[in-house]
Amino acid sequence: MLTTALLLFLNFSSPPAGNDDLLLKIGDAAPPFAMRDLDNKVFSVRDHTGADAKQPKKAVLLSFFATWCKPCMKEMPILKKLHSRWKVPGKDVEVVYIGMSQGPKELAPWAKEENIPWRVVPDSFGLLARRYGASQLPHLILIDREGKIAFQHRGIAPNLAEVLDQNLERVTGEKAPPFDTAELQVSTPRFDTTLRLGRVPSSTGSESRWQPLATYLGEAANANVEVATDASYEAFEKTLLDGKYDIANAGPLLCLKAKALYEPIAKVERQGSPTYLGLIFTLRQSPIRALTDLKSKKIGLVSERSTSGGLYQLLSLMDAGLTPGKDVQVVWLGSHTAVASAVKEGKVDAGGCYEDCRDYAWPEDRQKGFATRILAYTSEIPAEMIVVKRTLPAETKKKLAAALLSVSEMSGILAQISQGEKSVTGVVKASEADLEALNTAMTRVQSLGPLK
């Protein structure tokens, strides 16, 4: 029985240009999974393929799609025709839609409205997309009876029905029913423009987590949007200030530095707040009770480039009547983790970092409470931003901004980009005014001159 998913094809014997970087290769074992579909029934690849199949073996056709993917929607009528042709006795193929970074809330009403005749599996957190390397939509993967990758393709193929039939015939050994070639042709809208979305390097794999958002933005702006990063923060900053990204997600201080080349179009809210905080803390056993007690002491901060681990802590010291570099020795430690560790190990008298950086050294709240004392919270810091290059066409910037503001309704995409970080709960409009307070803060700190 053919229960279909979104597809895109090329001939198996002749791999298309641009697909040589696919995560899985022909002959690889298909990554197993067991996930519930919209009917709350568990679908497992292992139930249908491989030596331990619980049911009669069959080929499995997975198609990664999204309801907002325009090419996916254009292919859907063709897939329905293919489904009706292959859904006959003896055609042992199971086809499944995988809703990339979408949950039941988005998928269920859509599937009902479109009368989808095959299984739809929500991939709310992008788990399957990461396992199978699905980023550009649609992305089709055909698994043979033995559980091996037999065919895959991402993007659009004009001869979708013909290529699908060829590969299903090869894998199943069944003859494809006849079809009207003209009726099943699909146009192939290709984007001539490719945009790079820059992200700060991350140990949690920001490229794969942010690619669904990039793909969504590309659909809205009629462009291929690819997530890119660099090996280090310094390299990322240089790339951004050289204007080599078209879109970027970065902290407010870096966005301010890049203001001549980039304009803010959105702010990323985390945990329901449009701002966040830094803090200054010490060990609870320390005699230091207030910021003023830091006079002639040593404070560890992250970096002069850090908003929540540098700039705003310096402002807090200044507001307390202390001159950083004169009254208080500043030690730049390079990371929030290093600050937390330095305070714990007694290498500095106090540390300044973003609100939860103490978790690196004291993972449990009780430990953290018993071990440390917060001397001060900083002023509210503007949220991280998404900026676009000023030289992009006005219409492109308008489409990107509109798409970003609609992301707040897409829980799947928000859940995926939140993994390993504070939860992203919304994306709201940003403007040049959001940088003004930051610029004022920067001017005050710069008046100190080089810190000793």
Residue pairs with C-beta under 8 A, 6 or more apart in sequence:
1 87
1 91
1 92
1 93
1 94
2 61
2 82
2 83
2 86
2 87
2 91
2 93
2 94
2 95
2 118
3 83
3 94
3 95
3 96
3 117
3 118
3 119
4 61
4 63
4 79
4 80
4 82
4 83
4 95
4 96
4 97
4 117
4 118
5 61
5 62
5 63
5 64
5 65
5 79
5 95
5 96
5 97
5 98
5 118
5 140
6 63
6 64
6 65
6 69
6 72
6 75
6 76
6 79
6 97
6 137
6 138
6 139
6 140
7 61
7 63
7 75
7 79
7 138
7 140
7 153
7 160
7 164
8 71
8 75
8 138
8 139
8 140
8 153
8 154
8 155
8 156
8 157
8 160
9 140
9 151
9 153
9 157
9 159
9 160
9 163
9 164
9 167
10 16
10 19
10 153
10 157
10 163
11 163
11 166
12 26
12 150
12 151
12 166
12 167
12 170
16 153
16 155
18 155
19 153
19 154
19 155
22 133
22 152
22 154
23 132
23 133
24 30
24 31
24 132
24 133
24 141
24 149
24 152
25 149
26 149
26 150
26 151
26 152
27 148
27 149
28 148
28 149
29 147
29 148
29 149
30 45
30 49
30 60
30 141
30 143
30 147
30 148
30 149
31 45
31 128
31 131
31 132
32 44
32 45
32 46
32 147
33 44
33 45
33 127
33 128
33 131
34 42
34 43
34 44
34 46
35 42
35 43
35 121
35 122
35 123
35 127
35 128
36 42
36 43
36 121
36 122
37 43
37 96
37 119
37 120
37 121
37 122
38 104
38 107
38 108
38 111
38 119
38 120
38 121
38 122
39 119
41 119
43 96
43 119
43 121
45 60
45 143
45 147
46 52
46 53
46 54
46 147
47 53
47 54
47 55
48 55
48 57
48 58
48 60
48 94
49 57
49 58
49 59
49 60
49 143
49 144
49 145
49 146
49 147
50 57
50 146
50 147
51 146
53 145
56 92
57 92
57 145
57 146
58 92
58 93
58 94
58 145
58 172
59 92
59 93
59 94
59 142
59 143
59 144
59 145
59 150
59 168
59 171
59 172
60 93
60 94
60 95
60 96
60 142
60 143
61 93
61 94
61 95
61 96
61 140
61 141
61 142
61 143
61 168
62 95
62 96
62 98
62 132
62 140
62 141
62 142
62 143
63 79
63 95
63 96
63 97
63 98
63 138
63 139
63 140
63 141
64 98
64 100
64 123
64 128
64 129
64 132
64 134
64 137
64 138
64 139
64 140
64 141
65 72
65 97
65 98
65 99
65 100
65 137
65 138
66 72
66 99
66 100
66 101
66 102
66 137
66 212
66 215
66 216
67 73
67 99
67 102
67 106
67 107
67 110
68 216
68 219
68 410
69 137
69 138
69 215
69 219
70 189
70 219
71 137
71 138
71 155
71 156
71 189
72 137
72 138
74 156
74 186
74 187
74 189
75 138
75 156
75 160
75 186
76 114
78 160
78 161
78 184
78 186
80 117
81 161
81 179
81 183
81 184
82 161
82 164
82 165
82 179
82 184
83 95
83 117
83 118
84 117
85 176
85 177
85 179
86 93
86 168
86 176
86 177
87 117
88 177
90 174
91 172
91 174
92 145
92 172
92 174
93 168
93 172
94 119
95 118
95 119
96 118
96 119
96 120
96 121
97 111
97 116
97 118
97 119
97 120
97 121
98 121
98 123
98 128
98 129
98 134
99 106
99 107
99 120
99 121
99 122
99 123
99 412
100 123
100 126
100 128
100 129
100 134
100 137
100 212
100 412
101 123
101 124
101 125
101 126
101 129
101 212
101 410
101 412
101 413
101 415
101 416
102 122
102 123
102 124
102 410
102 412
102 413
103 122
103 124
103 411
103 412
103 415
104 122
105 411
106 410
106 411
106 412
107 120
107 122
111 120
121 128
122 412
123 129
123 412
124 411
124 412
124 415
124 416
125 412
125 415
125 416
125 419
126 208
126 209
126 212
126 412
126 415
126 416
126 419
128 134
129 135
129 208
129 212
129 416
130 205
130 208
132 139
132 141
134 141
134 154
135 154
135 208
135 211
135 212
135 215
136 154
136 155
136 215
136 224
137 154
137 215
138 154
138 155
138 156
139 152
139 153
139 154
140 151
140 152
140 153
140 154
141 149
141 151
141 152
142 149
142 150
142 151
142 152
142 167
142 168
142 171
143 149
143 150
144 150
144 171
145 171
150 167
150 170
150 171
151 167
151 171
153 163
156 186
156 188
156 189
156 190
157 163
157 186
157 188
158 185
158 186
158 187
158 188
159 185
160 184
160 186
161 179
161 181
161 184
161 185
162 181
162 184
165 176
165 179
166 176
168 174
168 176
169 175
169 176
191 218
191 222
191 223
191 224
193 222
193 223
193 224
193 396
194 223
194 224
194 225
194 226
195 218
195 221
195 223
195 224
195 225
195 226
195 246
195 247
195 392
196 225
196 226
196 228
196 244
196 245
196 246
196 247
197 210
197 214
197 217
197 225
197 226
197 227
197 228
197 245
197 246
197 247
197 248
197 249
198 228
198 229
198 236
198 239
198 240
198 244
198 245
198 247
198 248
198 249
198 250
199 206
199 207
199 210
199 227
199 228
199 229
199 236
199 248
199 249
200 206
200 229
200 233
200 236
200 249
200 250
200 251
201 229
201 230
201 231
201 232
201 233
201 235
201 236
202 229
202 420
202 421
203 420
204 419
204 420
204 421
205 420
206 227
206 229
207 227
207 228
207 229
208 227
209 416
209 417
209 419
209 420
210 227
210 249
210 417
211 226
211 227
212 412
212 413
212 416
212 417
213 407
213 413
213 416
213 417
214 225
214 226
214 227
215 225
216 403
216 407
216 410
216 413
217 225
217 247
217 400
217 403
217 404
218 224
218 225
219 403
220 399
220 400
220 402
220 403
221 396
221 399
221 400
221 403
222 399
223 396
225 247
228 245
229 236
230 236
230 238
230 239
233 305
236 250
237 254
237 257
237 305
239 245
240 248
240 250
240 254
240 258
240 261
240 262
241 257
241 258
241 261
243 261
243 389
245 389
246 388
246 389
246 392
247 386
247 387
247 388
247 389
247 400
248 255
248 258
248 262
248 386
248 387
249 268
249 384
249 385
249 386
250 258
250 384
250 385
250 387
251 306
251 307
251 308
251 384
251 385
252 307
252 381
252 382
252 383
252 384
252 385
252 434
252 435
252 438
253 305
253 306
253 307
253 311
253 438
253 442
254 305
255 262
255 264
255 385
255 387
255 435
256 435
256 438
256 439
256 442
258 387
259 432
259 435
261 389
261 390
262 387
262 388
262 389
262 390
263 387
263 388
263 390
263 397
263 432
264 385
264 386
264 387
264 430
264 431
264 432
264 434
264 435
265 386
265 387
265 388
265 397
265 400
265 401
265 404
265 429
265 430
266 385
266 386
266 401
266 404
266 405
266 427
266 428
266 429
266 430
267 274
267 382
267 383
267 384
267 385
267 386
267 427
267 428
267 429
267 430
267 434
268 383
268 384
268 385
268 386
268 424
268 426
268 427
269 383
269 424
269 425
269 426
269 427
269 428
270 276
270 383
270 418
270 421
270 422
270 423
270 424
270 425
271 422
271 423
271 425
272 425
272 426
273 383
274 382
274 383
274 428
275 380
275 381
275 382
275 383
276 308
276 354
276 355
276 380
276 381
276 383
277 308
277 354
277 355
277 377
277 378
277 380
277 381
278 307
278 308
278 309
278 312
278 313
278 352
278 353
278 354
278 355
278 377
278 378
278 381
279 352
279 353
279 354
279 355
279 374
279 375
279 376
279 377
279 378
280 291
280 294
280 299
280 313
280 316
280 317
280 350
280 351
280 352
280 374
280 375
280 376
280 378
281 343
281 350
281 351
281 352
281 358
281 372
281 373
281 374
281 375
282 288
282 343
282 349
282 350
282 351
282 372
282 373
282 375
283 343
283 344
283 346
283 371
283 372
283 373
284 370
284 371
284 372
284 373
286 349
286 350
286 373
287 293
288 294
288 297
288 349
288 350
288 373
288 375
289 373
289 375
290 320
290 375
291 316
291 317
291 320
291 322
291 375
291 376
292 320
292 321
292 322
293 375
294 317
294 322
294 327
294 328
294 349
294 350
294 375
295 322
295 327
295 328
296 327
296 328
297 328
297 329
297 349
297 350
298 328
298 329
298 331
298 348
298 349
298 350
299 313
299 317
299 324
299 328
299 329
299 330
299 331
299 348
299 349
299 350
299 351
299 352
300 331
300 333
300 338
300 339
300 342
300 343
300 347
300 348
300 350
300 351
300 352
301 309
301 310
301 313
301 314
301 330
301 331
301 332
301 333
301 339
301 351
301 352
301 353
302 308
302 309
302 310
302 332
302 333
302 334
302 335
302 336
302 338
302 339
302 352
302 353
303 309
303 310
303 332
303 334
304 310
304 311
304 332
304 451
307 381
307 438
308 353
308 354
308 355
308 378
308 381
309 336
309 339
309 352
309 353
309 354
309 357
310 332
310 352
311 441
311 442
311 445
312 378
312 379
312 381
312 441
313 352
313 378
314 324
314 330
314 445
314 448
315 378
315 379
315 441
315 444
315 445
316 352
316 376
316 378
316 379
317 323
317 324
317 327
317 328
318 324
318 444
318 445
318 448
320 376
322 328
323 448
324 330
324 448
324 451
325 448
325 450
325 451
325 452
326 452
329 452
330 451
331 342
331 348
333 339
333 342
333 348
336 353
336 354
336 357
336 360
337 357
337 360
337 361
339 348
339 351
339 352
339 353
339 357
340 351
340 353
340 357
340 358
340 359
340 360
340 361
340 362
341 360
341 361
342 348
342 351
343 350
343 351
343 361
343 372
344 361
344 362
344 371
350 375
351 357
355 377
356 422
358 368
358 372
359 368
362 368
362 371
362 372
379 441
382 434
382 435
382 437
382 438
385 430
385 434
386 404
386 427
386 430
388 397
388 400
388 401
392 400
401 429
404 427
405 427
405 428
405 429
407 413
407 414
407 427
408 414
408 425
408 426
408 427
408 428
414 423
414 424
414 425
414 426
417 424
418 424
